[in-house]
Amino acid sequence: MTTSHDTVEIWGQLVRETDAAVLLRVEGGEEIWFPKSQVERGYGSDDEDNTWTMPAWLALKKGVI
Protein backbone atom coordinates (compact mmCIF):
# COMPACT_ATOMS: atom_id res chain seq x y z
CA MET A 1 0.00 0.00 0.00
CA THR A 2 1.30 3.46 -0.85
CA THR A 3 0.55 6.65 1.00
CA SER A 4 0.36 10.16 -0.37
CA HIS A 5 3.91 10.75 0.91
CA ASP A 6 5.57 7.74 -0.78
CA THR A 7 8.00 8.53 -3.56
CA VAL A 8 9.76 6.36 -6.11
CA GLU A 9 12.70 6.79 -8.46
CA ILE A 10 12.53 5.71 -12.07
CA TRP A 11 15.05 5.94 -14.90
CA GLY A 12 14.00 8.15 -17.77
CA GLN A 13 15.58 9.76 -20.80
CA LEU A 14 14.37 13.31 -21.40
CA VAL A 15 12.84 13.46 -24.88
CA ARG A 16 11.01 16.78 -24.78
CA GLU A 17 10.17 19.49 -22.29
CA THR A 18 7.48 22.18 -22.10
CA ASP A 19 6.81 24.79 -19.43
CA ALA A 20 4.47 22.37 -17.67
CA ALA A 21 5.69 18.83 -18.43
CA VAL A 22 8.51 16.51 -19.41
CA LEU A 23 8.29 13.68 -21.92
CA LEU A 24 10.39 10.77 -20.68
CA ARG A 25 11.44 7.61 -22.49
CA VAL A 26 11.23 5.03 -19.71
CA GLU A 27 12.56 1.49 -19.51
CA GLY A 28 11.06 -0.51 -22.34
CA GLY A 29 11.17 2.49 -24.69
CA GLU A 30 7.70 3.87 -23.96
CA GLU A 31 7.40 7.67 -23.95
CA ILE A 32 5.24 9.16 -21.21
CA TRP A 33 4.41 12.75 -20.22
CA PHE A 34 4.85 13.75 -16.57
CA PRO A 35 3.86 17.08 -15.00
CA LYS A 36 6.89 19.09 -13.86
CA SER A 37 5.06 19.97 -10.66
CA GLN A 38 5.18 16.29 -9.64
CA VAL A 39 8.65 15.14 -10.74
CA GLU A 40 12.18 16.01 -9.76
CA ARG A 41 15.26 15.28 -11.83
CA GLY A 42 17.97 13.30 -10.09
CA TYR A 43 21.45 12.44 -11.25
CA GLY A 44 22.36 10.59 -14.40
CA SER A 45 25.11 9.94 -16.88
CA ASP A 46 24.36 13.12 -18.84
CA ASP A 47 21.78 15.86 -19.13
CA GLU A 48 19.23 13.56 -20.74
CA ASP A 49 19.57 10.22 -18.90
CA ASN A 50 18.49 10.65 -15.31
CA THR A 51 16.66 9.20 -12.43
CA TRP A 52 13.40 10.99 -11.72
CA THR A 53 11.68 11.12 -8.34
CA MET A 54 7.90 11.28 -8.24
CA PRO A 55 5.00 10.36 -6.00
CA ALA A 56 4.28 6.64 -6.03
CA TRP A 57 0.63 7.30 -6.96
CA LEU A 58 1.76 9.04 -10.16
CA ALA A 59 4.15 6.26 -11.11
CA LEU A 60 1.37 3.73 -10.59
CA LYS A 61 -1.10 5.82 -12.60
CA LYS A 62 1.37 6.09 -15.49
CA GLY A 63 2.26 2.39 -15.30
CA VAL A 64 5.98 2.77 -14.65
CA ILE A 65 6.00 0.70 -11.45
C-alpha distances in whole Angstrom, upper triangle without the diagonal:
4,7,10,11,10,12,13,17,18,22,24,28,29,31,32,31,32,32,29,27,27,27,26,26,23,23,25,27,25,26,24,24,22,23,25,23,20,20,22,25,25,27,29,32,33,33,31,29,26,23,21,18,16,13,10,10,14,13,11,14,17,16,16,13
4,7,8,6,9,10,14,16,20,22,25,26,28,29,28,29,29,26,24,24,24,23,24,21,22,24,26,24,24,22,22,19,20,21,20,16,17,19,21,21,24,26,29,31,30,29,27,24,20,18,15,13,9,7,7,11,11,10,12,15,15,15,12
4,5,5,9,12,15,18,22,23,27,27,29,30,28,29,28,25,24,24,25,24,26,23,24,27,28,26,26,23,22,19,19,20,18,15,17,18,21,22,25,27,31,32,31,29,28,25,21,19,15,13,9,8,8,11,13,12,14,17,17,17,15
4,6,8,12,15,17,21,22,25,25,28,27,26,26,25,22,21,22,23,23,25,23,24,27,28,25,25,21,20,17,17,17,15,12,14,16,19,20,24,26,30,30,29,28,27,23,20,17,14,11,7,8,7,10,12,12,13,16,17,17,16
4,6,10,13,16,20,21,25,25,27,27,26,26,25,22,21,22,23,23,25,23,24,27,28,26,25,22,21,18,17,17,15,12,13,14,18,18,21,24,28,29,27,27,25,22,19,16,12,10,7,8,9,11,13,14,15,17,18,18,16
4,7,11,13,17,19,22,23,26,26,25,26,25,22,21,21,22,21,22,20,21,24,25,24,23,20,20,17,17,17,16,12,13,14,17,16,20,22,25,27,26,25,23,20,16,14,10,9,6,6,8,10,11,11,14,15,16,15,13
4,7,10,14,15,19,20,22,23,22,23,23,20,18,18,19,17,19,17,18,21,22,21,20,18,18,14,15,15,14,10,10,11,13,13,16,18,22,23,22,21,19,16,12,10,7,5,4,5,8,9,9,11,13,14,14,13,11
4,7,10,13,16,17,20,21,21,23,23,20,18,17,17,15,17,14,15,18,19,18,18,16,16,14,15,15,15,11,10,11,12,11,14,16,19,21,20,19,17,13,10,8,6,6,6,5,9,9,8,10,13,13,13,10,9
4,7,9,13,15,18,19,19,21,22,20,17,15,16,13,14,11,12,16,17,17,16,15,16,13,15,15,15,12,10,9,9,9,11,12,15,17,17,15,13,10,6,5,4,7,9,9,12,11,9,12,14,13,13,10,10
4,6,10,12,15,17,17,20,21,19,16,14,13,10,11,8,9,12,13,13,13,12,13,12,15,15,16,13,10,11,10,10,11,11,14,16,15,13,11,8,5,5,7,8,11,10,13,11,8,11,14,12,11,8,8
4,7,10,13,15,16,19,21,20,16,13,12,9,9,6,7,11,11,12,12,12,14,13,16,16,18,15,12,12,10,9,10,9,11,12,13,10,7,6,4,6,9,11,14,14,17,14,12,15,16,14,13,10,11
4,6,9,12,13,16,18,17,14,10,9,5,5,5,7,10,9,10,9,9,11,11,14,14,16,14,11,11,9,10,11,9,11,12,11,8,6,6,6,7,10,12,15,15,17,14,12,15,16,13,13,10,13
4,6,9,11,15,17,17,14,10,8,5,5,7,9,11,9,10,9,10,12,12,15,15,18,17,13,13,11,12,12,9,10,10,9,5,4,6,8,9,13,15,18,19,21,17,15,19,19,16,16,13,16
4,6,8,11,14,14,11,7,6,5,7,9,12,14,12,12,9,10,10,11,13,12,16,15,12,12,10,12,12,11,12,10,8,5,7,8,10,10,14,15,18,20,21,17,16,19,19,16,17,15,18
4,7,11,14,14,11,8,5,6,6,10,13,14,11,11,8,9,10,12,14,14,17,17,15,15,13,16,16,14,15,13,11,8,10,11,14,13,17,17,21,22,23,19,18,21,20,17,18,16,20
4,7,11,11,9,6,5,7,9,13,16,17,14,13,10,10,9,11,12,12,16,16,14,15,14,17,18,17,18,15,12,10,12,14,16,14,17,18,21,22,23,19,19,22,20,17,19,18,21
4,7,8,6,4,6,9,12,15,18,20,17,16,12,11,9,10,10,9,13,14,12,13,12,16,17,17,19,16,13,11,14,14,16,14,16,16,19,22,22,18,18,22,20,17,20,19,22
4,5,5,6,9,12,15,18,21,23,20,18,15,13,10,10,9,9,12,14,13,15,15,18,20,20,22,19,16,15,17,17,19,16,18,18,20,23,22,19,20,23,21,18,22,21,24
4,6,8,11,15,18,20,24,26,23,21,18,16,12,12,9,8,10,13,13,14,15,19,21,22,24,21,17,17,19,19,20,17,18,18,20,23,22,19,20,23,22,20,23,23,25
4,7,10,13,17,19,22,24,22,20,16,14,10,9,6,6,7,10,11,13,14,18,21,22,24,22,19,17,19,18,19,16,16,15,17,20,19,16,17,20,18,17,20,20,23
4,7,10,13,15,19,20,18,16,13,10,6,5,4,5,8,9,9,11,12,16,18,19,21,20,16,15,16,16,16,13,14,13,15,17,17,13,15,18,16,14,17,17,19
4,6,10,12,16,17,15,13,10,8,6,5,6,6,10,10,9,10,10,14,16,16,18,16,13,11,13,12,13,11,13,12,15,17,17,14,14,17,16,13,16,15,18
4,7,9,13,14,12,10,6,5,4,6,9,10,13,13,11,13,12,15,17,16,18,16,14,11,12,13,13,12,14,14,17,18,18,14,14,17,15,12,14,13,17
4,6,10,11,9,8,5,5,6,8,11,11,15,13,11,12,11,13,15,14,15,14,13,9,9,10,10,9,12,13,16,16,17,14,12,15,15,11,13,11,14
4,7,8,6,5,4,7,9,11,14,15,18,17,14,15,14,15,16,14,15,15,14,10,9,11,11,11,15,15,18,18,19,16,14,16,16,12,13,11,14
4,6,6,6,6,7,10,11,15,16,19,16,14,15,14,14,15,14,15,15,15,12,10,10,10,10,13,13,16,15,17,14,11,13,14,11,10,8,11
4,5,7,9,11,14,15,18,19,22,19,17,17,16,16,16,14,15,17,17,14,11,12,11,12,15,16,18,17,18,16,13,14,16,13,11,8,10
4,6,9,11,15,17,20,22,24,22,20,21,19,20,20,18,18,19,20,16,14,15,15,16,18,19,21,19,20,18,15,16,17,14,12,10,12
4,6,10,13,15,19,20,23,21,19,20,19,19,20,17,18,18,18,14,13,14,15,16,18,19,21,20,21,19,16,17,18,14,13,11,14
4,6,10,13,16,18,21,19,17,19,18,20,21,19,20,20,19,15,14,15,16,15,18,17,19,18,19,16,14,15,14,11,10,10,13
4,7,10,13,15,18,17,15,17,16,18,20,18,19,19,17,14,13,14,15,14,17,16,18,18,18,15,13,15,14,11,11,11,14
4,7,10,12,15,14,13,15,15,17,19,18,20,20,18,15,15,15,14,13,15,13,15,15,15,12,11,13,11,8,9,9,13
4,7,9,12,11,11,13,14,17,19,19,21,20,18,15,15,15,15,12,14,13,14,15,15,11,11,14,12,9,12,12,15
4,6,9,7,7,10,12,15,17,18,21,20,17,15,15,14,13,10,11,9,11,13,12,9,9,12,11,8,12,11,14
4,5,6,7,10,12,15,19,20,22,21,18,17,18,16,15,12,12,10,11,14,13,10,12,14,13,11,15,14,17
4,5,5,7,9,13,16,18,21,19,16,15,16,14,14,11,11,10,12,15,15,12,13,17,16,14,17,16,19
4,6,8,11,15,18,20,23,22,19,19,19,17,16,12,11,9,11,14,14,11,14,17,16,15,18,18,19
4,7,10,13,17,19,22,22,19,18,18,16,14,10,8,6,7,10,10,8,10,13,13,12,15,14,16
4,7,10,13,15,18,18,16,15,14,12,10,6,6,5,8,11,12,9,10,14,14,13,15,13,15
4,6,10,12,16,15,13,13,13,10,9,6,5,7,10,13,15,13,13,16,17,16,18,15,17
4,7,9,12,12,10,10,10,7,6,5,6,9,13,15,17,15,14,18,19,17,19,16,17
4,7,10,11,10,11,9,6,5,5,7,10,14,16,19,17,16,19,21,19,20,17,17
4,7,8,9,10,8,5,6,8,10,14,17,19,22,20,18,22,24,21,22,19,19
4,5,7,8,5,4,6,9,12,16,19,20,23,21,19,22,24,21,22,18,19
4,7,8,6,7,10,13,16,19,23,24,27,24,22,25,27,24,24,21,22
4,5,6,7,11,13,17,20,23,25,27,25,23,26,27,24,25,22,23
4,6,7,11,12,16,18,22,24,26,23,22,25,26,23,24,21,23
4,6,10,11,15,17,21,22,24,21,19,23,23,20,21,18,21
4,7,9,13,16,19,20,23,20,18,21,22,19,19,16,18
4,6,10,13,16,17,20,18,16,19,20,18,18,15,16
4,7,10,13,14,17,15,13,16,18,16,16,13,14
4,7,10,12,14,12,10,14,15,14,15,11,13
4,7,9,12,10,9,13,14,14,15,12,12
4,6,8,7,7,10,11,11,13,11,11
4,5,5,7,9,10,11,13,12,11
4,5,5,6,9,10,10,10,8
4,6,5,6,9,10,10,10
4,5,5,6,8,9,9
4,5,5,6,5,6
4,5,5,6,6
4,5,8,9
4,6,8
4,6
4
